[in-house]
Amino acid sequence: MDARSGFVVVLCLMGLTCAIPVKYVDCGSASGKVTTVDINPCPSQPCQLHKGSSYSVNVTFSSGVATQTSTAVVHGVVAGIPIPFSIPNCDGCKSGIQCPIQKQQTYYYQTTLPVKSEYPSLKLVVQWELRDDDKKDLFCIKFPVQLV
Ligand SMILES: *[C@@H]1O[C@H](CO)[C@@H](O)[C@H](O)[C@H]1NC(C)=O
């Protein structure tokens, strides 16, 4: 880690605002619209995710539909093949979102992403979807990460 990114991590540990919006690709947020994706700590991009550490994820989106439920589905895409990625709580309604979700409202989906120490060290693309009652995507985002 260089001095500059170390400094940013220290700011993060002190609880100061240090989140830089993550560059992401929209992979079909059919009914919603994502405005910001924050991963903390992620001082440089692609985000380096250290095995054994936990990261906070904060996705700001507006919903195009009303839905009672929201369920997160996360995949790690390695060489084009999506591999299911487990997260501690896939219930979006227990991840900072007050359900039922209403149309045209802005929500902050906030959760944690633990990185297991048994994962291999590689670059991959994280595909994160949040699905509505009809299993359609409220949002679908993709962003590259590096497991280290
Ligand atoms: C998530 O992002 C929104 C908008 O930037 C912010 O208001 C909110 O405090 C953030 N939540 C967390 C847990 O960082």
The ligand as a Tripos MOL2 file, in Angstrom:
@<TRIPOS>MOLECULE
LIG
   14    14     1     0     0
SMALL
NO_CHARGES

@<TRIPOS>ATOM
      1 C1        -25.2000    6.1450    1.8530 C.3       1 LIG1
      2 O1        -25.1370    7.2060    0.9100 O.3       1 LIG1
      3 C2        -26.0630    8.2700    1.1770 C.3       1 LIG1
      4 C3        -25.9410    9.2750    0.0550 C.3       1 LIG1
      5 O2        -24.6230    9.6250   -0.2120 O.3       1 LIG1
      6 C4        -25.7620    8.8660    2.5450 C.3       1 LIG1
      7 O3        -26.7190    9.8630    2.8390 O.3       1 LIG1
      8 C5        -25.8240    7.7820    3.6020 C.3       1 LIG1
      9 O4        -25.4690    8.3010    4.8640 O.3       1 LIG1
     10 C6        -24.8680    6.6530    3.2420 C.3       1 LIG1
     11 N1        -24.9880    5.5890    4.2280 N.am      1 LIG1
     12 C7        -23.9180    5.0320    4.8050 C.2       1 LIG1
     13 C8        -24.1870    3.9340    5.7850 C.3       1 LIG1
     14 O5        -22.7820    5.3920    4.5420 O.2       1 LIG1
@<TRIPOS>BOND
     1     1     2 1
     2     1    10 1
     3     2     3 1
     4     3     4 1
     5     3     6 1
     6     4     5 1
     7     6     7 1
     8     6     8 1
     9     8     9 1
    10     8    10 1
    11    10    11 1
    12    11    12 1
    13    12    13 1
    14    12    14 2
@<TRIPOS>SUBSTRUCTURE
     1 LIG1         1 GROUP 0 **** ****
